[in-house]
C-alpha cells in the first residue's frame, strides 16, 4: 500500500505541476515511466481530474473502504 501511495503522490505532482515528490524507489521507477505519457494532461487543467479520478478512488478505498466518497480536490 505504501508503494501505491508513493506512486500516486508522484503522479499527482506531475500532472498538477505541483512540487515534485521524491524520486520513486527502483521498483516504482518502471511504473512511473509507464505513466509518463499521461502527465501531458497538465496542459489541460480541466482534464486533470479525469486523469486522476482512478487514483483518488484507490486512495479513498485504502483510507476508508467502500463507504468513502471520492473527491478529486
Buried (B, 14 or more C-beta within 10 A) or exposed (E): EEEBBBBBBBBBBBBBEEEEBEEBEEEBEEBBEEBEEEBEBBEEEEEBBEBBEEBBEBBBEEEEEEEEEEEEE
